[in-house]
Amino acid sequence: MSIVTDGDLARAARAGSDAAFGRLVQRHQAVVRAFLRRTLGGGWAEADDVAQETFLAAWRSMRSLKDPDGVRSWLLGIAWRRAQDRIRSAQRGARRDRDWLDAVETPAGVSHTDRMAMAAAMGKLAPDVRACVALCLADGFSNAEAAEALGLPLGTVKSHVLRGRAKLLKALGGPDDA
């Protein structure tokens, strides 16, 4: 019985064999995922997403693989480039968020730390509650305007705003009965 090498599988995958590529994925997915988990430093879900992108990109570019015997290194190279793209994207997003926070006009006496705490507290609200609070309390919409914009009943908007405000006050250390 002969052992099928990575090179054999890569050559077959280059020729269009889905099964051969599937076996390559089975052989190397644990290594690629572990590498991405360490490289990205985030959660497993992010690393698994990037691993999936890696294997999709590898399948699409199988014909460009010059050394079928070096498929493992080739896959890790693709994973590294995908991880770098993800890291750069996260940095751009963080920079946009910082720029936005710096540009937002806040009332006198509200520190950058307080703004960050408010953003974190808002992030903990349910999405529909957060939308109501953002429109009514931050953007000055009336409850009726927010209800129309969000497609929610007026009573739902009112209760979301009240409960959301109470949760924010509590999270920020203020009285929650206001």
N, C-alpha and C positions, 0 to 999 in steps of 0.2 A: 504494500500500500504506500503510495507516494504522498508526501505532505504538500499541500498547496501553499505556496509562499505568498507574501504580500505582493511581490512582483507579478506572480501569475495572476492573482486577482485583479491587480491594477491594469495589466495588459487586457484582460477580458473586459473590465469595466470601460477601458478606453475604446474598446471595440463595440461598446453599447450594451453590455450585460448588466441588467439591473440586479440580478442575483449576486453577481461578483461584487458589485459596489455595496450591496447590502451586507455582505460578509465583511468587507473592509470596515464598514461603519460599526458592525458588531465587535470587530477586533480592536478598534481604536477609539470608540466613543468614551470609554472610561478614562483613558489617558487624556483625551482632548478636554473632557469636562473637568477633570481634576486640575489640569493646567489652567483652565479658564477661571475656576473657582479661586485658585491662588492668585492669579494675575489680576482679576477684577476686584477681589476683596469684598464683593457684595454677596448677596444671597445666592442660593443654588438656582433659583428661578432665572436670574439674569444670566448666569453662566450657562444654563441649559438652553436658553434662548440663543445665545451667541454660538453655542455648539451646533445647534440646529442650523443657524445661518452658515456656519462653517461647512457643514456637510452638504448643504444645498449649493453653496458656491463651488465646492469641490466637484460635485456631480456636473455642474454646468461647465466647468473648465477641465474636465478629465483629459480632454485631448491635448491640453497644454502641458501635461505632466511629462517632463523630459526623462526622468529616471524612475521607472516603475518600482524598482527595488527600494527607492527612498520615499515611498508614499507616506510613511509615518511622519517624517520630517516635513514633507510638503503640506500635510494636513495641519501640523502644528504651526507652520508658517502662516497658513490661511487663518487659523484661529488667532494667532498673534495680531495679524493685521485687523481682523474683525474686532478684537478686544481694544486695540488702539483707537479704532473708529468710535467704539462705544464710550471709551474714556474721554476722548475729545468732545464727543457730543454732550456728555454729562458736564464737562467743564464749561462748555458754551452755555448750557442751560443754567448752570449755577451763576455764571457771569451775568447772563440776562436777568436772572432773578435779583442779583445784587444791584445791578444798574437800575432795575425797576424800583426796588426798595429805596434806593438813594434818590430817585426822581420823584417819588410819591411825596406830596406835600402832607405833612402831619402837623397836628396842632402843636403850638409851642409847648415845650416841656415833655414831649414824648420822645424817649430815647430810642436809639437803634435797637437796643436790647428788648425794650417793650414792644417794638414793632415785630421783632422776630418771635417773641413769645405769643403775640396775637396771631401771627401767621401759623405757628405751630398749633395753637388752640383751634383755629379755624380748620386746619387740616384734620382734626379729630372729629369734627362734626360730620354727620351723614351728608352725602352730596346734595340732597334736596334741601336740607336745613341750611347748609352752607350757602347755597345759591340764594335762598330767601334772605338770609342775614346779610350777604354781600350786597344784594340789590337795595334792601330797605335801610340797613344801618350804615353801610359804607358809601353807597352810591346815591342815596337820597330818594330812591323810588318810593312812591306810596305803596301801601299793601295792594291796592287795586292794580296799579301799574305792574308790580311784580307778579301778581296772579296772572295777568294777561300775558306778560312776557314768558313766564314759565309754563303756562297752560295748566295751572293748579287752581283749585277752588280758593276763593278769598279766605275762608275760614282756615284752610290748611296753611296758607301763607302766614296768617296772623299767629297761629299756634306755633309754627316753625320759628318765626321771628322771636316770639316770647321765650320759647324753650331754648333756642340757640343763644339768645342774649344771656339767659341765666347760666347756661353752661360755660359761655365765654367768661363771664364775670367770676364764676367759681374757679375756673382754670387759671385765671389771672390773679386770684387772691382777693377779689373784691366781694362785696355783698351780693348774694344771689337772689335777694328778695326785692331788688330794685325794679 
